[in-house]
Amino acid sequence: MLKKPDRKTLRANRRLRVRKKIYGTAGRPRLNVFRSLNNIYAQLIDDDRGSTLVAASTLAPELKGKFPSAGNKEAAAAVGDLLAKKALEAGIKKVVFDRAGYIYHGRIKALAEAARAGGLEF
């Protein structure tokens, strides 16, 4: 009898399906999001060089300790705003959004909308 795939496997499959189509360059880097139970991380990646250009998370010194829970929408929005601020300082305005297999809802959506409000275009 076939075993039903678990949530991790389903997300991994969605992630690979999304990554087949999305590629970041120096001119338009990939905004990658990782969501853990307690924190959220975002980074701008240049896939040509394989390097991270800008990164922000709820563990960054600017945000650490400001939220009672770093795993909520308010903290995700703060990470999106911080990432947009750092990206604009680095001269990056346009990005490609990589949701990494997560559904565009809740914390992922809050981070993306805050980054857009901060000045990033995607």
C-alpha positions as CSV (number, residue, x, y, z in Angstrom):
1,M,0.0,0.0,0.0
2,L,1.3,3.5,-0.9
3,K,2.2,5.8,1.9
4,K,0.6,9.3,1.9
5,P,3.3,12.0,1.6
6,D,3.8,14.1,4.7
7,R,3.8,17.9,4.9
8,K,7.6,18.2,4.5
9,T,7.6,16.1,1.3
10,L,4.7,18.1,-0.1
11,R,6.5,21.4,0.6
12,A,9.8,20.1,-0.8
13,N,8.0,19.2,-4.0
14,R,6.3,22.7,-4.2
15,R,9.7,24.3,-3.5
16,L,11.4,22.4,-6.4
17,R,8.5,23.3,-8.7
18,V,8.8,27.0,-7.9
19,R,12.6,27.0,-8.1
20,K,12.6,25.5,-11.6
21,K,11.1,28.8,-12.8
22,I,12.8,31.4,-10.6
23,Y,16.4,32.5,-10.9
24,G,18.1,35.5,-9.3
25,T,20.8,37.6,-11.0
26,A,22.9,40.5,-9.7
27,G,20.5,43.0,-11.4
28,R,17.4,41.3,-10.0
29,P,18.2,39.0,-7.1
30,R,15.9,36.3,-5.7
31,L,14.2,37.1,-2.4
32,N,14.2,33.8,-0.6
33,V,12.0,33.3,2.6
34,F,12.5,30.6,5.2
35,R,9.9,30.2,7.9
36,S,10.6,28.3,11.1
37,L,8.3,27.8,14.1
38,N,9.9,30.6,16.1
39,N,11.5,32.9,13.5
40,I,11.4,34.0,9.9
41,Y,14.4,34.7,7.6
42,A,14.7,36.5,4.3
43,Q,17.7,37.0,2.0
44,L,18.4,38.4,-1.4
45,I,20.5,35.9,-3.4
46,D,22.5,36.3,-6.6
47,D,22.3,32.8,-8.2
48,D,24.9,33.6,-10.8
49,R,27.6,33.9,-8.1
50,G,25.9,31.8,-5.5
51,S,26.1,34.5,-2.9
52,T,23.8,36.3,-0.5
53,L,23.6,40.0,-1.1
54,V,21.4,41.1,1.8
55,A,19.8,39.2,4.7
56,A,17.4,40.0,7.5
57,S,15.7,37.9,10.1
58,T,13.9,38.2,13.5
59,L,17.3,37.3,15.0
60,A,19.0,40.4,13.5
61,P,20.3,42.8,16.2
62,E,17.8,45.5,14.9
63,L,14.8,43.3,15.7
64,K,15.9,40.8,18.4
65,G,13.8,41.2,21.5
66,K,11.3,43.7,20.1
67,F,8.5,41.1,19.7
68,P,7.2,38.8,22.4
69,S,6.9,36.1,19.7
70,A,9.1,36.3,16.6
71,G,7.0,33.8,14.8
72,N,4.0,36.0,14.0
73,K,2.8,38.3,11.2
74,E,4.0,41.5,12.9
75,A,7.5,40.2,13.2
76,A,7.5,39.0,9.6
77,A,6.4,42.4,8.5
78,A,9.2,44.0,10.4
79,V,11.7,41.6,8.7
80,G,10.3,42.6,5.3
81,D,10.7,46.3,6.1
82,L,14.2,45.8,7.4
83,L,15.1,43.7,4.3
84,A,13.7,46.4,2.0
85,K,15.7,49.1,3.8
86,K,19.0,47.1,3.6
87,A,18.3,46.3,-0.1
88,L,17.8,50.0,-1.0
89,E,21.0,50.9,0.8
90,A,22.8,48.3,-1.4
91,G,21.2,49.7,-4.5
92,I,18.7,46.9,-5.2
93,K,15.2,47.8,-6.1
94,K,13.9,44.9,-8.2
95,V,13.7,41.3,-7.0
96,V,12.2,38.0,-7.8
97,F,10.1,36.5,-5.0
98,D,10.8,32.9,-4.0
99,R,8.3,31.7,-1.5
100,A,10.2,28.4,-1.2
101,G,7.1,26.2,-1.4
102,Y,5.2,28.0,1.4
103,I,1.7,29.1,0.6
104,Y,1.3,32.8,0.0
105,H,-0.6,33.5,3.2
106,G,0.0,34.7,6.7
107,R,3.6,35.4,7.6
108,I,4.9,35.0,4.0
109,K,2.3,37.4,2.7
110,A,3.0,39.9,5.6
111,L,6.8,39.8,4.8
112,A,6.2,40.3,1.0
113,E,3.8,43.2,1.5
114,A,6.1,45.0,3.9
115,A,9.0,44.6,1.5
116,R,6.8,46.0,-1.3
117,A,5.8,48.9,0.9
118,G,9.5,49.5,1.8
119,G,10.3,50.1,-1.9
120,L,11.1,46.7,-3.4
121,E,9.5,45.8,-6.7
122,F,8.4,42.2,-7.5
